Amino acid sequence: MIPDGTYTATVDRFEDDLAVLLVEEDGRDIDQLVVDRDDLPWRARKQNSVLTVTVSDGEYKNGTYKPDETEERTEAAQSRFDRLSRRPPQDDES
């Protein structure tokens, strides 16, 4: 069970009308929360959205969408993908 407190969470996926949030502490995933999609802020109802969430008695109580952090993480992930998708330099001396 997640201790009471405020955390950063990312919308990992949706399963029917439920959202699975990955809850972070000190930049590491520590647990997950399953939340009704309709309980999320409307702008956070998409995969990879970043929120600040409040947990009480091990349950999601509320969340605040973080648009700037969502955008930063999306851009960082795209940059990593772009770097990994480039072909390595060819060794012409072979």
PDB file of N, CA, C and O in Angstrom:
ATOM      1  N   MET A   1       0.841  -1.180   0.000  1.00  0.00           N
ATOM      2  CA  MET A   1       0.000   0.000   0.000  1.00  0.00           C
ATOM      3  C   MET A   1       0.891   1.250   0.000  1.00  0.00           C
ATOM      4  O   MET A   1       1.920   1.309   0.674  1.00  0.00           O
ATOM      5  N   ILE A   2       0.467   2.220  -0.762  1.00  0.00           N
ATOM      6  CA  ILE A   2       1.206   3.473  -0.856  1.00  0.00           C
ATOM      7  C   ILE A   2       0.926   4.312   0.386  1.00  0.00           C
ATOM      8  O   ILE A   2      -0.234   4.526   0.739  1.00  0.00           O
ATOM      9  N   PRO A   3       1.976   4.789   1.051  1.00  0.00           N
ATOM     10  CA  PRO A   3       1.757   5.651   2.228  1.00  0.00           C
ATOM     11  C   PRO A   3       1.036   6.944   1.838  1.00  0.00           C
ATOM     12  O   PRO A   3       1.171   7.418   0.710  1.00  0.00           O
ATOM     13  N   ASP A   4       0.285   7.501   2.756  1.00  0.00           N
ATOM     14  CA  ASP A   4      -0.394   8.775   2.527  1.00  0.00           C
ATOM     15  C   ASP A   4       0.635   9.826   2.123  1.00  0.00           C
ATOM     16  O   ASP A   4       1.749   9.858   2.646  1.00  0.00           O
ATOM     17  N   GLY A   5       0.249  10.671   1.197  1.00  0.00           N
ATOM     18  CA  GLY A   5       1.140  11.744   0.785  1.00  0.00           C
ATOM     19  C   GLY A   5       0.827  12.249  -0.597  1.00  0.00           C
ATOM     20  O   GLY A   5      -0.184  11.887  -1.199  1.00  0.00           O
ATOM     21  N   THR A   6       1.708  13.091  -1.092  1.00  0.00           N
ATOM     22  CA  THR A   6       1.598  13.671  -2.427  1.00  0.00           C
ATOM     23  C   THR A   6       2.750  13.133  -3.266  1.00  0.00           C
ATOM     24  O   THR A   6       3.900  13.122  -2.828  1.00  0.00           O
ATOM     25  N   TYR A   7       2.427  12.688  -4.476  1.00  0.00           N
ATOM     26  CA  TYR A   7       3.396  12.037  -5.347  1.00  0.00           C
ATOM     27  C   TYR A   7       3.240  12.534  -6.777  1.00  0.00           C
ATOM     28  O   TYR A   7       2.225  13.125  -7.147  1.00  0.00           O
ATOM     29  N   THR A   8       4.272  12.278  -7.566  1.00  0.00           N
ATOM     30  CA  THR A   8       4.168  12.434  -9.009  1.00  0.00           C
ATOM     31  C   THR A   8       3.718  11.095  -9.557  1.00  0.00           C
ATOM     32  O   THR A   8       4.182  10.048  -9.105  1.00  0.00           O
ATOM     33  N   ALA A   9       2.815  11.122 -10.528  1.00  0.00           N
ATOM     34  CA  ALA A   9       2.325   9.897 -11.146  1.00  0.00           C
ATOM     35  C   ALA A   9       2.192  10.115 -12.646  1.00  0.00           C
ATOM     36  O   ALA A   9       1.958  11.233 -13.107  1.00  0.00           O
ATOM     37  N   THR A  10       2.345   9.034 -13.398  1.00  0.00           N
ATOM     38  CA  THR A  10       2.213   9.060 -14.845  1.00  0.00           C
ATOM     39  C   THR A  10       1.122   8.087 -15.258  1.00  0.00           C
ATOM     40  O   THR A  10       1.042   6.972 -14.742  1.00  0.00           O
ATOM     41  N   VAL A  11       0.280   8.519 -16.194  1.00  0.00           N
ATOM     42  CA  VAL A  11      -0.744   7.620 -16.722  1.00  0.00           C
ATOM     43  C   VAL A  11      -0.028   6.609 -17.620  1.00  0.00           C
ATOM     44  O   VAL A  11       0.473   6.959 -18.689  1.00  0.00           O
ATOM     45  N   ASP A  12       0.013   5.367 -17.178  1.00  0.00           N
ATOM     46  CA  ASP A  12       0.699   4.313 -17.913  1.00  0.00           C
ATOM     47  C   ASP A  12      -0.173   3.738 -19.016  1.00  0.00           C
ATOM     48  O   ASP A  12       0.276   3.560 -20.148  1.00  0.00           O
ATOM     49  N   ARG A  13      -1.437   3.444 -18.672  1.00  0.00           N
ATOM     50  CA  ARG A  13      -2.322   2.813 -19.658  1.00  0.00           C
ATOM     51  C   ARG A  13      -3.765   2.898 -19.169  1.00  0.00           C
ATOM     52  O   ARG A  13      -4.049   3.251 -18.024  1.00  0.00           O
ATOM     53  N   PHE A  14      -4.658   2.555 -20.094  1.00  0.00           N
ATOM     54  CA  PHE A  14      -6.073   2.475 -19.769  1.00  0.00           C
ATOM     55  C   PHE A  14      -6.544   1.047 -20.005  1.00  0.00           C
ATOM     56  O   PHE A  14      -6.174   0.402 -20.987  1.00  0.00           O
ATOM     57  N   GLU A  15      -7.349   0.583 -19.101  1.00  0.00           N
ATOM     58  CA  GLU A  15      -7.992  -0.724 -19.223  1.00  0.00           C
ATOM     59  C   GLU A  15      -9.479  -0.486 -19.039  1.00  0.00           C
ATOM     60  O   GLU A  15      -9.961  -0.305 -17.921  1.00  0.00           O
ATOM     61  N   ASP A  16     -10.203  -0.489 -20.158  1.00  0.00           N
ATOM     62  CA  ASP A  16     -11.615  -0.117 -20.169  1.00  0.00           C
ATOM     63  C   ASP A  16     -11.762   1.298 -19.599  1.00  0.00           C
ATOM     64  O   ASP A  16     -11.168   2.234 -20.134  1.00  0.00           O
ATOM     65  N   ASP A  17     -12.530   1.470 -18.541  1.00  0.00           N
ATOM     66  CA  ASP A  17     -12.749   2.806 -17.972  1.00  0.00           C
ATOM     67  C   ASP A  17     -11.814   3.109 -16.812  1.00  0.00           C
ATOM     68  O   ASP A  17     -12.043   4.048 -16.050  1.00  0.00           O
ATOM     69  N   LEU A  18     -10.754   2.305 -16.679  1.00  0.00           N
ATOM     70  CA  LEU A  18      -9.802   2.496 -15.591  1.00  0.00           C
ATOM     71  C   LEU A  18      -8.466   2.995 -16.124  1.00  0.00           C
ATOM     72  O   LEU A  18      -8.021   2.596 -17.200  1.00  0.00           O
ATOM     73  N   ALA A  19      -7.839   3.868 -15.355  1.00  0.00           N
ATOM     74  CA  ALA A  19      -6.492   4.348 -15.678  1.00  0.00           C
ATOM     75  C   ALA A  19      -5.520   3.724 -14.681  1.00  0.00           C
ATOM     76  O   ALA A  19      -5.794   3.660 -13.482  1.00  0.00           O
ATOM     77  N   VAL A  20      -4.386   3.269 -15.194  1.00  0.00           N
ATOM     78  CA  VAL A  20      -3.331   2.737 -14.328  1.00  0.00           C
ATOM     79  C   VAL A  20      -2.252   3.805 -14.236  1.00  0.00           C
ATOM     80  O   VAL A  20      -1.640   4.178 -15.237  1.00  0.00           O
ATOM     81  N   LEU A  21      -2.028   4.291 -13.020  1.00  0.00           N
ATOM     82  CA  LEU A  21      -1.033   5.327 -12.774  1.00  0.00           C
ATOM     83  C   LEU A  21       0.207   4.712 -12.150  1.00  0.00           C
ATOM     84  O   LEU A  21       0.105   3.936 -11.199  1.00  0.00           O
ATOM     85  N   LEU A  22       1.375   5.051 -12.675  1.00  0.00           N
ATOM     86  CA  LEU A  22       2.637   4.659 -12.055  1.00  0.00           C
ATOM     87  C   LEU A  22       3.033   5.778 -11.101  1.00  0.00           C
ATOM     88  O   LEU A  22       3.224   6.922 -11.513  1.00  0.00           O
ATOM     89  N   VAL A  23       3.151   5.439  -9.843  1.00  0.00           N
ATOM     90  CA  VAL A  23       3.431   6.422  -8.797  1.00  0.00           C
ATOM     91  C   VAL A  23       4.929   6.466  -8.546  1.00  0.00           C
ATOM     92  O   VAL A  23       5.574   5.426  -8.414  1.00  0.00           O
ATOM     93  N   GLU A  24       5.482   7.676  -8.479  1.00  0.00           N
ATOM     94  CA  GLU A  24       6.919   7.868  -8.328  1.00  0.00           C
ATOM     95  C   GLU A  24       7.262   8.488  -6.980  1.00  0.00           C
ATOM     96  O   GLU A  24       6.484   9.230  -6.381  1.00  0.00           O
ATOM     97  N   GLU A  25       8.468   8.144  -6.535  1.00  0.00           N
ATOM     98  CA  GLU A  25       9.055   8.803  -5.371  1.00  0.00           C
ATOM     99  C   GLU A  25      10.545   8.920  -5.647  1.00  0.00           C
ATOM    100  O   GLU A  25      11.194   7.926  -5.972  1.00  0.00           O
ATOM    101  N   ASP A  26      11.082  10.100  -5.524  1.00  0.00           N
ATOM    102  CA  ASP A  26      12.501  10.356  -5.809  1.00  0.00           C
ATOM    103  C   ASP A  26      12.884   9.887  -7.212  1.00  0.00           C
ATOM    104  O   ASP A  26      13.973   9.350  -7.417  1.00  0.00           O
ATOM    105  N   GLY A  27      11.970  10.095  -8.191  1.00  0.00           N
ATOM    106  CA  GLY A  27      12.262   9.767  -9.579  1.00  0.00           C
ATOM    107  C   GLY A  27      12.172   8.301  -9.937  1.00  0.00           C
ATOM    108  O   GLY A  27      12.513   7.922 -11.058  1.00  0.00           O
ATOM    109  N   ARG A  28      11.720   7.463  -9.014  1.00  0.00           N
ATOM    110  CA  ARG A  28      11.599   6.020  -9.275  1.00  0.00           C
ATOM    111  C   ARG A  28      10.154   5.582  -9.080  1.00  0.00           C
ATOM    112  O   ARG A  28       9.465   6.060  -8.180  1.00  0.00           O
ATOM    113  N   ASP A  29       9.699   4.658  -9.942  1.00  0.00           N
ATOM    114  CA  ASP A  29       8.362   4.097  -9.771  1.00  0.00           C
ATOM    115  C   ASP A  29       8.353   3.254  -8.511  1.00  0.00           C
ATOM    116  O   ASP A  29       9.213   2.395  -8.317  1.00  0.00           O
ATOM    117  N   ILE A  30       7.363   3.510  -7.649  1.00  0.00           N
ATOM    118  CA  ILE A  30       7.282   2.758  -6.399  1.00  0.00           C
ATOM    119  C   ILE A  30       6.051   1.866  -6.328  1.00  0.00           C
ATOM    120  O   ILE A  30       6.037   0.884  -5.586  1.00  0.00           O
ATOM    121  N   ASP A  31       5.013   2.202  -7.096  1.00  0.00           N
ATOM    122  CA  ASP A  31       3.777   1.430  -7.027  1.00  0.00           C
ATOM    123  C   ASP A  31       2.870   1.905  -8.144  1.00  0.00           C
ATOM    124  O   ASP A  31       3.240   2.766  -8.943  1.00  0.00           O
ATOM    125  N   GLN A  32       1.686   1.337  -8.188  1.00  0.00           N
ATOM    126  CA  GLN A  32       0.707   1.809  -9.150  1.00  0.00           C
ATOM    127  C   GLN A  32      -0.645   1.964  -8.475  1.00  0.00           C
ATOM    128  O   GLN A  32      -0.944   1.317  -7.471  1.00  0.00           O
ATOM    129  N   LEU A  33      -1.446   2.835  -9.053  1.00  0.00           N
ATOM    130  CA  LEU A  33      -2.809   3.064  -8.592  1.00  0.00           C
ATOM    131  C   LEU A  33      -3.742   2.817  -9.769  1.00  0.00           C
ATOM    132  O   LEU A  33      -3.425   3.179 -10.902  1.00  0.00           O
ATOM    133  N   VAL A  34      -4.875   2.210  -9.509  1.00  0.00           N
ATOM    134  CA  VAL A  34      -5.900   2.036 -10.524  1.00  0.00           C
ATOM    135  C   VAL A  34      -7.035   2.986 -10.163  1.00  0.00           C
ATOM    136  O   VAL A  34      -7.577   2.944  -9.059  1.00  0.00           O
ATOM    137  N   VAL A  35      -7.383   3.846 -11.123  1.00  0.00           N
ATOM    138  CA  VAL A  35      -8.303   4.953 -10.884  1.00  0.00           C
ATOM    139  C   VAL A  35      -9.361   4.965 -11.983  1.00  0.00           C
ATOM    140  O   VAL A  35      -9.054   4.658 -13.135  1.00  0.00           O
ATOM    141  N   ASP A  36     -10.590   5.311 -11.649  1.00  0.00           N
ATOM    142  CA  ASP A  36     -11.598   5.528 -12.691  1.00  0.00           C
ATOM    143  C   ASP A  36     -11.118   6.662 -13.592  1.00  0.00           C
ATOM    144  O   ASP A  36     -10.680   7.706 -13.109  1.00  0.00           O
ATOM    145  N   ARG A  37     -11.204   6.450 -14.888  1.00  0.00           N
ATOM    146  CA  ARG A  37     -10.767   7.466 -15.851  1.00  0.00           C
ATOM    147  C   ARG A  37     -11.441   8.809 -15.565  1.00  0.00           C
ATOM    148  O   ARG A  37     -10.805   9.859 -15.660  1.00  0.00           O
ATOM    149  N   ASP A  38     -12.712   8.774 -15.219  1.00  0.00           N
ATOM    150  CA  ASP A  38     -13.458  10.009 -14.983  1.00  0.00           C
ATOM    151  C   ASP A  38     -13.012  10.758 -13.732  1.00  0.00           C
ATOM    152  O   ASP A  38     -13.359  11.927 -13.564  1.00  0.00           O
ATOM    153  N   ASP A  39     -12.252  10.111 -12.852  1.00  0.00           N
ATOM    154  CA  ASP A  39     -11.744  10.789 -11.653  1.00  0.00           C
ATOM    155  C   ASP A  39     -10.486  11.605 -11.938  1.00  0.00           C
ATOM    156  O   ASP A  39     -10.071  12.410 -11.105  1.00  0.00           O
ATOM    157  N   LEU A  40      -9.876  11.407 -13.107  1.00  0.00           N
ATOM    158  CA  LEU A  40      -8.687  12.182 -13.487  1.00  0.00           C
ATOM    159  C   LEU A  40      -9.110  13.550 -14.012  1.00  0.00           C
ATOM    160  O   LEU A  40     -10.209  13.691 -14.549  1.00  0.00           O
ATOM    161  N   PRO A  41      -8.254  14.556 -13.864  1.00  0.00           N
ATOM    162  CA  PRO A  41      -8.525  15.832 -14.537  1.00  0.00           C
ATOM    163  C   PRO A  41      -8.694  15.565 -16.039  1.00  0.00           C
ATOM    164  O   PRO A  41      -7.976  14.729 -16.589  1.00  0.00           O
ATOM    165  N   TRP A  42      -9.602  16.237 -16.696  1.00  0.00           N
ATOM    166  CA  TRP A  42      -9.919  15.905 -18.084  1.00  0.00           C
ATOM    167  C   TRP A  42      -8.706  15.991 -19.004  1.00  0.00           C
ATOM    168  O   TRP A  42      -8.607  15.208 -19.949  1.00  0.00           O
ATOM    169  N   ARG A  43      -7.779  16.920 -18.759  1.00  0.00           N
ATOM    170  CA  ARG A  43      -6.593  17.046 -19.624  1.00  0.00           C
ATOM    171  C   ARG A  43      -5.592  15.917 -19.391  1.00  0.00           C
ATOM    172  O   ARG A  43      -4.693  15.708 -20.206  1.00  0.00           O
ATOM    173  N   ALA A  44      -5.742  15.192 -18.293  1.00  0.00           N
ATOM    174  CA  ALA A  44      -4.818  14.104 -17.972  1.00  0.00           C
ATOM    175  C   ALA A  44      -5.349  12.749 -18.425  1.00  0.00           C
ATOM    176  O   ALA A  44      -4.757  11.720 -18.098  1.00  0.00           O
ATOM    177  N   ARG A  45      -6.425  12.727 -19.151  1.00  0.00           N
ATOM    178  CA  ARG A  45      -7.043  11.463 -19.560  1.00  0.00           C
ATOM    179  C   ARG A  45      -6.445  10.941 -20.853  1.00  0.00           C
ATOM    180  O   ARG A  45      -7.155  10.549 -21.779  1.00  0.00           O
ATOM    181  N   LYS A  46      -5.108  10.947 -20.890  1.00  0.00           N
ATOM    182  CA  LYS A  46      -4.396  10.360 -22.025  1.00  0.00           C
ATOM    183  C   LYS A  46      -3.093   9.747 -21.514  1.00  0.00           C
ATOM    184  O   LYS A  46      -2.539  10.164 -20.497  1.00  0.00           O
ATOM    185  N   GLN A  47      -2.629   8.755 -22.248  1.00  0.00           N
ATOM    186  CA  GLN A  47      -1.430   8.034 -21.839  1.00  0.00           C
ATOM    187  C   GLN A  47      -0.234   8.979 -21.745  1.00  0.00           C
ATOM    188  O   GLN A  47      -0.081   9.900 -22.547  1.00  0.00           O
ATOM    189  N   ASN A  48       0.601   8.727 -20.753  1.00  0.00           N
ATOM    190  CA  ASN A  48       1.841   9.470 -20.482  1.00  0.00           C
ATOM    191  C   ASN A  48       1.634  10.842 -19.850  1.00  0.00           C
ATOM    192  O   ASN A  48       2.597  11.593 -19.697  1.00  0.00           O
ATOM    193  N   SER A  49       0.408  11.185 -19.480  1.00  0.00           N
ATOM    194  CA  SER A  49       0.176  12.436 -18.763  1.00  0.00           C
ATOM    195  C   SER A  49       0.823  12.351 -17.392  1.00  0.00           C
ATOM    196  O   SER A  49       0.827  11.298 -16.755  1.00  0.00           O
ATOM    197  N   VAL A  50       1.366  13.472 -16.950  1.00  0.00           N
ATOM    198  CA  VAL A  50       2.002  13.547 -15.634  1.00  0.00           C
ATOM    199  C   VAL A  50       1.095  14.354 -14.705  1.00  0.00           C
ATOM    200  O   VAL A  50       0.565  15.401 -15.077  1.00  0.00           O
ATOM    201  N   LEU A  51       0.933  13.837 -13.490  1.00  0.00           N
ATOM    202  CA  LEU A  51       0.080  14.486 -12.492  1.00  0.00           C
ATOM    203  C   LEU A  51       0.794  14.529 -11.154  1.00  0.00           C
ATOM    204  O   LEU A  51       1.716  13.757 -10.892  1.00  0.00           O
ATOM    205  N   THR A  52       0.347  15.443 -10.321  1.00  0.00           N
ATOM    206  CA  THR A  52       0.649  15.379  -8.901  1.00  0.00           C
ATOM    207  C   THR A  52      -0.596  14.787  -8.262  1.00  0.00           C
ATOM    208  O   THR A  52      -1.692  15.325  -8.420  1.00  0.00           O
ATOM    209  N   VAL A  53      -0.435  13.672  -7.534  1.00  0.00           N
ATOM    210  CA  VAL A  53      -1.596  13.004  -6.940  1.00  0.00           C
ATOM    211  C   VAL A  53      -1.482  12.984  -5.424  1.00  0.00           C
ATOM    212  O   VAL A  53      -0.393  12.951  -4.852  1.00  0.00           O
ATOM    213  N   THR A  54      -2.642  13.004  -4.803  1.00  0.00           N
ATOM    214  CA  THR A  54      -2.725  12.858  -3.355  1.00  0.00           C
ATOM    215  C   THR A  54      -3.280  11.477  -3.063  1.00  0.00           C
ATOM    216  O   THR A  54      -4.295  11.063  -3.623  1.00  0.00           O
ATOM    217  N   VAL A  55      -2.587  10.765  -2.166  1.00  0.00           N
ATOM    218  CA  VAL A  55      -2.985   9.420  -1.766  1.00  0.00           C
ATOM    219  C   VAL A  55      -3.345   9.447  -0.290  1.00  0.00           C
ATOM    220  O   VAL A  55      -2.613  10.001   0.530  1.00  0.00           O
ATOM    221  N   SER A  56      -4.476   8.843   0.039  1.00  0.00           N
ATOM    222  CA  SER A  56      -4.905   8.733   1.432  1.00  0.00           C
ATOM    223  C   SER A  56      -5.501   7.341   1.629  1.00  0.00           C
ATOM    224  O   SER A  56      -6.334   6.897   0.838  1.00  0.00           O
ATOM    225  N   ASP A  57      -5.076   6.664   2.676  1.00  0.00           N
ATOM    226  CA  ASP A  57      -5.517   5.286   2.942  1.00  0.00           C
ATOM    227  C   ASP A  57      -5.242   4.379   1.741  1.00  0.00           C
ATOM    228  O   ASP A  57      -6.014   3.466   1.452  1.00  0.00           O
ATOM    229  N   GLY A  58      -4.130   4.643   1.046  1.00  0.00           N
ATOM    230  CA  GLY A  58      -3.717   3.812  -0.082  1.00  0.00           C
ATOM    231  C   GLY A  58      -4.504   4.029  -1.356  1.00  0.00           C
ATOM    232  O   GLY A  58      -4.338   3.280  -2.319  1.00  0.00           O
ATOM    233  N   GLU A  59      -5.362   5.046  -1.381  1.00  0.00           N
ATOM    234  CA  GLU A  59      -6.202   5.291  -2.544  1.00  0.00           C
ATOM    235  C   GLU A  59      -5.991   6.702  -3.099  1.00  0.00           C
ATOM    236  O   GLU A  59      -5.652   7.639  -2.377  1.00  0.00           O
ATOM    237  N   TYR A  60      -6.204   6.810  -4.403  1.00  0.00           N
ATOM    238  CA  TYR A  60      -6.168   8.093  -5.097  1.00  0.00           C
ATOM    239  C   TYR A  60      -7.279   8.981  -4.569  1.00  0.00           C
ATOM    240  O   TYR A  60      -8.438   8.569  -4.519  1.00  0.00           O
ATOM    241  N   LYS A  61      -6.931  10.196  -4.175  1.00  0.00           N
ATOM    242  CA  LYS A  61      -7.941  11.153  -3.705  1.00  0.00           C
ATOM    243  C   LYS A  61      -8.172  12.253  -4.728  1.00  0.00           C
ATOM    244  O   LYS A  61      -9.315  12.620  -5.001  1.00  0.00           O
ATOM    245  N   ASN A  62      -7.087  12.784  -5.299  1.00  0.00           N
ATOM    246  CA  ASN A  62      -7.227  13.794  -6.340  1.00  0.00           C
ATOM    247  C   ASN A  62      -5.903  13.942  -7.068  1.00  0.00           C
ATOM    248  O   ASN A  62      -4.864  13.444  -6.632  1.00  0.00           O
ATOM    249  N   GLY A  63      -5.975  14.641  -8.189  1.00  0.00           N
ATOM    250  CA  GLY A  63      -4.772  14.846  -8.979  1.00  0.00           C
ATOM    251  C   GLY A  63      -4.812  16.178  -9.694  1.00  0.00           C
ATOM    252  O   GLY A  63      -5.879  16.718  -9.986  1.00  0.00           O
ATOM    253  N   THR A  64      -3.629  16.697  -9.970  1.00  0.00           N
ATOM    254  CA  THR A  64      -3.470  17.943 -10.715  1.00  0.00           C
ATOM    255  C   THR A  64      -2.585  17.658 -11.915  1.00  0.00           C
ATOM    256  O   THR A  64      -1.458  17.184 -11.773  1.00  0.00           O
ATOM    257  N   TYR A  65      -3.106  17.952 -13.095  1.00  0.00           N
ATOM    258  CA  TYR A  65      -2.366  17.736 -14.335  1.00  0.00           C
ATOM    259  C   TYR A  65      -1.177  18.684 -14.415  1.00  0.00           C
ATOM    260  O   TYR A  65      -1.292  19.861 -14.076  1.00  0.00           O
ATOM    261  N   LYS A  66      -0.029  18.166 -14.865  1.00  0.00           N
ATOM    262  CA  LYS A  66       1.207  18.945 -14.986  1.00  0.00           C
ATOM    263  C   LYS A  66       1.576  19.040 -16.473  1.00  0.00           C
ATOM    264  O   LYS A  66       2.362  18.225 -16.957  1.00  0.00           O
ATOM    265  N   PRO A  67       1.024  20.019 -17.208  1.00  0.00           N
ATOM    266  CA  PRO A  67       1.259  20.084 -18.654  1.00  0.00           C
ATOM    267  C   PRO A  67       2.724  20.282 -19.032  1.00  0.00           C
ATOM    268  O   PRO A  67       3.193  19.675 -19.994  1.00  0.00           O
ATOM    269  N   ASP A  68       3.456  21.117 -18.296  1.00  0.00           N
ATOM    270  CA  ASP A  68       4.855  21.368 -18.647  1.00  0.00           C
ATOM    271  C   ASP A  68       5.698  20.107 -18.472  1.00  0.00           C
ATOM    272  O   ASP A  68       6.514  19.772 -19.330  1.00  0.00           O
ATOM    273  N   GLU A  69       5.495  19.416 -17.358  1.00  0.00           N
ATOM    274  CA  GLU A  69       6.265  18.193 -17.128  1.00  0.00           C
ATOM    275  C   GLU A  69       5.877  17.104 -18.127  1.00  0.00           C
ATOM    276  O   GLU A  69       6.730  16.338 -18.574  1.00  0.00           O
ATOM    277  N   THR A  70       4.597  17.034 -18.475  1.00  0.00           N
ATOM    278  CA  THR A  70       4.151  16.067 -19.477  1.00  0.00           C
ATOM    279  C   THR A  70       4.871  16.325 -20.792  1.00  0.00           C
ATOM    280  O   THR A  70       5.370  15.394 -21.424  1.00  0.00           O
ATOM    281  N   GLU A  71       4.925  17.582 -21.203  1.00  0.00           N
ATOM    282  CA  GLU A  71       5.579  17.938 -22.461  1.00  0.00           C
ATOM    283  C   GLU A  71       7.079  17.642 -22.403  1.00  0.00           C
ATOM    284  O   GLU A  71       7.641  17.104 -23.357  1.00  0.00           O
ATOM    285  N   GLU A  72       7.727  17.989 -21.291  1.00  0.00           N
ATOM    286  CA  GLU A  72       9.165  17.739 -21.156  1.00  0.00           C
ATOM    287  C   GLU A  72       9.471  16.244 -21.268  1.00  0.00           C
ATOM    288  O   GLU A  72      10.405  15.849 -21.966  1.00  0.00           O
ATOM    289  N   ARG A  73       8.694  15.430 -20.589  1.00  0.00           N
ATOM    290  CA  ARG A  73       8.936  13.985 -20.637  1.00  0.00           C
ATOM    291  C   ARG A  73       8.657  13.413 -22.020  1.00  0.00           C
ATOM    292  O   ARG A  73       9.366  12.517 -22.479  1.00  0.00           O
ATOM    293  N   THR A  74       7.629  13.928 -22.683  1.00  0.00           N
ATOM    294  CA  THR A  74       7.305  13.461 -24.037  1.00  0.00           C
ATOM    295  C   THR A  74       8.444  13.803 -24.994  1.00  0.00           C
ATOM    296  O   THR A  74       8.850  12.970 -25.804  1.00  0.00           O
ATOM    297  N   GLU A  75       8.955  15.022 -24.900  1.00  0.00           N
ATOM    298  CA  GLU A  75      10.060  15.434 -25.768  1.00  0.00           C
ATOM    299  C   GLU A  75      11.324  14.634 -25.477  1.00  0.00           C
ATOM    300  O   GLU A  75      12.041  14.259 -26.405  1.00  0.00           O
ATOM    301  N   ALA A  76      11.609  14.368 -24.211  1.00  0.00           N
ATOM    302  CA  ALA A  76      12.790  13.580 -23.857  1.00  0.00           C
ATOM    303  C   ALA A  76      12.681  12.158 -24.389  1.00  0.00           C
ATOM    304  O   ALA A  76      13.659  11.603 -24.890  1.00  0.00           O
ATOM    305  N   ALA A  77      11.494  11.566 -24.282  1.00  0.00           N
ATOM    306  CA  ALA A  77      11.292  10.205 -24.788  1.00  0.00           C
ATOM    307  C   ALA A  77      11.436  10.171 -26.303  1.00  0.00           C
ATOM    308  O   ALA A  77      12.031   9.242 -26.849  1.00  0.00           O
ATOM    309  N   GLN A  78      10.892  11.185 -26.993  1.00  0.00           N
ATOM    310  CA  GLN A  78      11.012  11.231 -28.452  1.00  0.00           C
ATOM    311  C   GLN A  78      12.472  11.402 -28.859  1.00  0.00           C
ATOM    312  O   GLN A  78      12.920  10.792 -29.829  1.00  0.00           O
ATOM    313  N   SER A  79      13.214  12.224 -28.129  1.00  0.00           N
ATOM    314  CA  SER A  79      14.628  12.426 -28.424  1.00  0.00           C
ATOM    315  C   SER A  79      15.416  11.120 -28.263  1.00  0.00           C
ATOM    316  O   SER A  79      16.258  10.794 -29.099  1.00  0.00           O
ATOM    317  N   ARG A  80      15.141  10.380 -27.193  1.00  0.00           N
ATOM    318  CA  ARG A  80      15.811   9.087 -26.989  1.00  0.00           C
ATOM    319  C   ARG A  80      15.467   8.133 -28.122  1.00  0.00           C
ATOM    320  O   ARG A  80      16.343   7.445 -28.646  1.00  0.00           O
ATOM    321  N   PHE A  81      14.196   8.088 -28.500  1.00  0.00           N
ATOM    322  CA  PHE A  81      13.770   7.219 -29.585  1.00  0.00           C
ATOM    323  C   PHE A  81      14.480   7.605 -30.879  1.00  0.00           C
ATOM    324  O   PHE A  81      14.968   6.733 -31.598  1.00  0.00           O
ATOM    325  N   ASP A  82      14.542   8.896 -31.182  1.00  0.00           N
ATOM    326  CA  ASP A  82      15.202   9.359 -32.406  1.00  0.00           C
ATOM    327  C   ASP A  82      16.676   8.963 -32.418  1.00  0.00           C
ATOM    328  O   ASP A  82      17.191   8.526 -33.447  1.00  0.00           O
ATOM    329  N   ARG A  83      17.362   9.113 -31.275  1.00  0.00           N
ATOM    330  CA  ARG A  83      18.781   8.730 -31.211  1.00  0.00           C
ATOM    331  C   ARG A  83      18.950   7.231 -31.432  1.00  0.00           C
ATOM    332  O   ARG A  83      19.854   6.798 -32.148  1.00  0.00           O
ATOM    333  N   LEU A  84      18.085   6.453 -30.820  1.00  0.00           N
ATOM    334  CA  LEU A  84      18.193   4.999 -30.939  1.00  0.00           C
ATOM    335  C   LEU A  84      17.826   4.494 -32.331  1.00  0.00           C
ATOM    336  O   LEU A  84      18.284   3.430 -32.749  1.00  0.00           O
ATOM    337  N   SER A  85      17.006   5.251 -33.045  1.00  0.00           N
ATOM    338  CA  SER A  85      16.561   4.792 -34.361  1.00  0.00           C
ATOM    339  C   SER A  85      17.557   5.126 -35.471  1.00  0.00           C
ATOM    340  O   SER A  85      17.408   4.643 -36.593  1.00  0.00           O
ATOM    341  N   ARG A  86      18.561   5.939 -35.178  1.00  0.00           N
ATOM    342  CA  ARG A  86      19.578   6.268 -36.189  1.00  0.00           C
ATOM    343  C   ARG A  86      20.493   5.076 -36.405  1.00  0.00           C
ATOM    344  O   ARG A  86      20.835   4.345 -35.476  1.00  0.00           O
ATOM    345  N   ARG A  87      20.869   4.908 -37.641  1.00  0.00           N
ATOM    346  CA  ARG A  87      21.819   3.845 -37.956  1.00  0.00           C
ATOM    347  C   ARG A  87      23.208   4.219 -37.443  1.00  0.00           C
ATOM    348  O   ARG A  87      23.623   5.375 -37.533  1.00  0.00           O
ATOM    349  N   PRO A  88      23.916   3.235 -36.907  1.00  0.00           N
ATOM    350  CA  PRO A  88      25.282   3.536 -36.466  1.00  0.00           C
ATOM    351  C   PRO A  88      26.156   3.859 -37.677  1.00  0.00           C
ATOM    352  O   PRO A  88      25.877   3.405 -38.786  1.00  0.00           O
ATOM    353  N   PRO A  89      27.204   4.636 -37.465  1.00  0.00           N
ATOM    354  CA  PRO A  89      28.098   4.966 -38.588  1.00  0.00           C
ATOM    355  C   PRO A  89      28.706   3.693 -39.171  1.00  0.00           C
ATOM    356  O   PRO A  89      29.030   2.750 -38.450  1.00  0.00           O
ATOM    357  N   GLN A  90      28.850   3.693 -40.477  1.00  0.00           N
ATOM    358  CA  GLN A  90      29.447   2.551 -41.170  1.00  0.00           C
ATOM    359  C   GLN A  90      30.963   2.660 -41.098  1.00  0.00           C
ATOM    360  O   GLN A  90      31.522   3.750 -41.221  1.00  0.00           O
ATOM    361  N   ASP A  91      31.608   1.552 -40.902  1.00  0.00           N
ATOM    362  CA  ASP A  91      33.070   1.515 -40.894  1.00  0.00           C
ATOM    363  C   ASP A  91      33.527   1.229 -42.324  1.00  0.00           C
ATOM    364  O   ASP A  91      33.447   0.088 -42.780  1.00  0.00           O
ATOM    365  N   ASP A  92      34.009   2.259 -43.039  1.00  0.00           N
ATOM    366  CA  ASP A  92      34.412   2.114 -44.444  1.00  0.00           C
ATOM    367  C   ASP A  92      35.715   1.358 -44.604  1.00  0.00           C
ATOM    368  O   ASP A  92      36.093   1.047 -45.733  1.00  0.00           O
ATOM    369  N   GLU A  93      36.414   1.051 -43.535  1.00  0.00           N
ATOM    370  CA  GLU A  93      37.706   0.388 -43.630  1.00  0.00           C
ATOM    371  C   GLU A  93      37.583  -1.122 -43.632  1.00  0.00           C
ATOM    372  O   GLU A  93      38.609  -1.803 -43.627  1.00  0.00           O
ATOM    373  N   SER A  94      36.386  -1.681 -43.640  1.00  0.00           N
ATOM    374  CA  SER A  94      36.214  -3.138 -43.610  1.00  0.00           C
ATOM    375  C   SER A  94      36.459  -3.747 -44.940  1.00  0.00           C
ATOM    376  O   SER A  94      36.356  -4.965 -45.090  1.00  0.00           O
TER     377      SER A  94
END
